[in-house]
Amino acid sequence: MIRTGYALGVAGLAGALAVGLTTGAGGGKEEQRQPPVVQAEPPASLKLQKAAAASDNISYRMKLTMRSADGRMVIESEGAFDPMTATGYVRRPQDDSVTVELLIDGVRYMGAEPPLGPLPPDKTPGGEVYGRYGQHPGRFDRLSLAGNGMGALGSTGPDPATLFKALQQVNATVTQYPDGTLHFEYSTHGIPADPTLETRVSGDVILNADGRIAKVTMQDWWQSTIKRTVASGQFCATLELSDYGVPIHVDRLKDVVPAN
């Protein structure tokens, strides 16, 4: 695709140079005009690649919503991240707490804060130590939301730069609707942990006015027979990205222990 785009660009440049040379060197003779060069629109996959590149190395806010096909299970996460400083946060409300991941200069902390509402009847106080964070060894350059961009979830991971890489790895087909929305589809067969696993994934990518990724929606269907019975399921995910270039600051923590 890159070679094709490069060839189209060279053809356009060659045509422009040909027009300039013939019109500028007429010497009083009738000018020989070449027909205008009509360049083809870049392929959809190249457009997505450019959008992912434009969305890389710049801070942003995000919201990820995952739901089962029947709508009974909904998981929402929100946060912000600056890849240049490897600093950001993500919060995922649970019934008994709010799971929080913090990244401060590449150091990862995981902890919990009080729930947004009252505890459910089957939960008892004291199950979580609110405000205490476990520090993970090593350094990281991205948040771990949605499984570190692995597998199908990589298509709607928190880092927009992973989108195009994830789709490349699974050899996705990328097309474009008339309104400019990009569409992708792919399927996978087997993973080391489950050779029988089959997945079919389709999704749409909407760009903002600056050509950056603004929204990704994805539908996933999977089936496995590893336990000698057919198990299958569906889920949907929506990733919203906004406020590119926003300053990101995360306060230092007071209650930190080594992560288990």
C-alpha positions in Angstrom: 0.0 0.0 0.0 2.9 2.4 0.8 4.6 1.6 -2.5 1.3 2.2 -4.4 0.8 5.6 -2.6 4.4 6.5 -3.3 4.0 5.6 -7.0 0.8 7.7 -7.2 2.7 10.7 -5.7 5.6 10.3 -8.1 3.2 10.1 -11.0 1.5 13.3 -9.9 4.8 15.1 -9.4 6.1 13.9 -12.9 2.9 15.2 -14.5 3.2 18.6 -12.8 6.8 18.9 -13.9 5.9 18.0 -17.5 3.2 20.7 -17.6 5.6 23.3 -16.1 8.4 22.4 -18.6 6.2 22.5 -21.7 4.4 25.8 -20.7 7.6 27.6 -19.6 9.8 26.7 -22.6 7.5 27.5 -25.5 9.7 30.2 -27.1 6.8 31.8 -28.8 5.5 28.5 -30.1 2.1 27.1 -29.3 2.2 25.7 -25.8 1.8 21.9 -25.5 -0.4 21.4 -22.4 -0.6 18.0 -20.8 -4.0 16.9 -19.4 -4.3 17.4 -15.6 -3.2 14.5 -13.5 -6.0 13.1 -11.4 -4.6 11.4 -8.3 -6.5 8.6 -6.8 -7.8 8.8 -3.2 -5.4 7.1 -0.8 -6.6 3.6 0.2 -8.6 3.3 3.4 -5.8 1.4 5.2 -3.3 4.2 4.4 -5.8 6.7 5.7 -6.1 4.7 8.9 -2.4 4.4 9.2 -2.0 8.2 8.9 -4.7 8.8 11.5 -3.0 6.4 13.9 0.3 8.2 13.3 -1.4 11.6 13.9 -2.8 10.3 17.1 0.5 9.1 18.4 2.9 10.9 20.7 0.3 13.3 21.9 -1.8 13.3 25.1 -5.6 12.6 25.1 -8.6 11.7 27.2 -10.3 8.4 26.7 -13.5 6.5 27.6 -13.9 2.8 26.9 -17.3 1.1 27.2 -17.5 -2.7 26.9 -20.8 -4.5 26.9 -22.2 -8.0 26.3 -24.4 -8.6 23.3 -27.5 -8.8 25.5 -26.5 -5.5 27.3 -26.6 -7.1 30.8 -22.9 -6.6 31.5 -21.4 -3.2 31.0 -17.9 -2.2 31.9 -16.9 1.5 31.6 -13.4 3.0 32.1 -12.2 6.5 31.7 -8.9 8.2 31.9 -6.2 10.2 30.2 -2.6 9.6 29.0 0.5 11.4 27.8 2.8 9.0 25.9 5.6 11.5 25.8 6.0 11.4 29.6 4.4 7.9 30.1 2.0 9.5 32.6 -1.7 9.0 32.9 -4.5 7.3 34.7 -7.6 5.1 34.1 -10.5 4.5 36.5 -12.9 1.6 36.3 -15.9 1.7 38.7 -16.8 -1.6 40.4 -19.7 -2.3 42.8 -17.4 -2.3 45.8 -14.6 0.1 44.7 -13.1 2.0 41.8 -10.2 0.2 40.3 -7.5 2.7 39.5 -4.3 2.4 37.4 -1.8 5.2 37.5 1.3 5.6 35.4 3.8 8.2 36.6 6.9 8.7 34.5 6.7 5.1 33.4 6.1 3.6 36.9 2.8 1.6 37.2 0.6 1.6 40.3 -2.6 -0.3 40.8 -5.1 0.4 43.6 -8.7 1.1 44.6 -10.7 4.0 45.7 -14.1 4.1 47.5 -17.1 3.1 45.3 -19.2 5.7 43.7 -22.4 4.4 45.4 -23.4 2.4 48.5 -22.0 -1.1 48.9 -24.3 -3.9 47.5 -25.9 -6.1 50.2 -23.6 -9.0 49.4 -20.5 -6.9 50.0 -19.0 -6.1 53.5 -16.9 -3.1 54.4 -13.2 -3.8 54.7 -12.8 -5.9 51.6 -10.7 -3.3 50.0 -8.0 -1.0 51.4 -8.9 2.2 49.7 -6.1 4.6 48.7 -3.3 1.9 48.9 -1.4 1.3 45.7 0.8 -1.5 44.6 3.9 -0.5 42.7 4.8 -2.9 39.8 8.5 -3.6 39.0 9.9 -2.3 35.8 8.9 0.6 33.6 6.0 0.9 31.1 5.1 3.1 28.2 1.3 2.6 28.2 -1.6 1.8 30.3 -2.7 -1.8 30.6 -6.4 -1.2 30.0 -8.0 -3.8 27.7 -5.2 -6.3 28.0 -2.2 -4.3 26.9 -3.5 -4.2 23.3 -3.3 -7.9 22.8 -5.7 -9.9 20.6 -9.0 -8.5 19.5 -9.1 -6.0 22.3 -6.0 -4.3 20.8 -8.4 -2.8 18.2 -10.0 -0.7 20.9 -7.1 -0.5 23.3 -6.4 2.8 25.2 -3.5 3.7 23.0 -4.6 4.9 19.5 -1.2 4.0 18.1 -1.9 0.3 18.8 -4.9 0.3 16.6 -3.2 0.1 13.2 -0.5 -2.3 14.5 -3.2 -4.6 15.9 -5.1 -4.6 12.6 -1.9 -5.3 10.7 -1.0 -8.3 12.8 -4.4 -10.0 12.1 -4.3 -9.0 8.4 -7.6 -7.0 8.7 -9.5 -5.7 5.7 -10.0 -1.9 5.9 -12.6 -0.1 3.7 -14.2 3.3 3.8 -17.8 4.4 3.8 -18.9 7.4 1.6 -19.1 9.6 4.8 -15.4 9.0 5.5 -15.9 6.4 8.3 -13.4 3.6 8.1 -14.5 0.0 8.5 -12.4 -3.0 9.4 -13.0 -6.7 9.5 -10.9 -9.7 10.4 -11.1 -13.3 11.8 -8.7 -15.4 13.8 -8.3 -19.1 14.3 -6.7 -20.6 17.3 -4.3 -19.2 20.0 -1.6 -21.1 22.0 -3.9 -21.4 25.0 -6.9 -22.5 22.9 -6.3 -24.0 19.4 -10.1 -24.3 18.9 -10.8 -20.6 19.4 -12.4 -18.8 16.5 -13.2 -15.1 16.4 -14.9 -12.7 13.9 -14.4 -9.0 14.5 -15.8 -5.9 12.7 -15.6 -2.3 13.6 -15.7 1.3 12.5 -13.3 4.2 13.1 -14.4 7.8 13.0 -11.8 10.6 12.7 -12.0 14.1 14.1 -11.5 17.3 12.1 -7.7 17.1 12.6 -7.6 13.6 11.1 -7.0 11.9 14.5 -8.9 8.9 15.8 -12.0 10.1 17.7 -14.1 7.0 18.1 -13.7 3.2 17.5 -16.6 0.8 17.8 -16.1 -2.9 17.6 -18.3 -6.1 17.6 -16.6 -9.4 18.5 -18.0 -12.9 18.1 -16.1 -15.9 19.5 -16.5 -19.7 19.7 -14.5 -22.4 21.4 -14.7 -26.2 21.7 -11.7 -26.8 23.8 -13.8 -28.3 26.6 -15.5 -30.6 24.1 -18.7 -28.5 24.2 -19.5 -25.5 22.1 -19.0 -22.2 24.0 -19.6 -18.9 22.3 -20.3 -15.3 23.0 -20.4 -11.8 21.7 -19.4 -8.4 23.0 -19.3 -4.8 21.8 -16.7 -2.1 22.7 -16.6 1.6 22.1 -13.5 3.7 22.6 -13.8 7.5 22.6 -10.7 9.8 22.4 -10.8 13.5 22.9 -8.9 16.6 24.0 -5.7 15.8 22.2 -2.8 17.8 23.6 -4.4 18.2 27.0 -1.9 18.6 29.9 -1.8 15.4 32.0 -0.7 15.5 35.7 -0.9 12.7 38.3 -0.2 13.4 41.9 2.4 11.4 43.7 1.1 8.7 46.0 1.5 8.4 49.8 0.5 4.8 50.5 2.5 2.6 48.2 3.5 -1.1 48.7 5.2 -3.6 46.4 2.7 -5.2 44.0 1.9 -8.9 44.7 
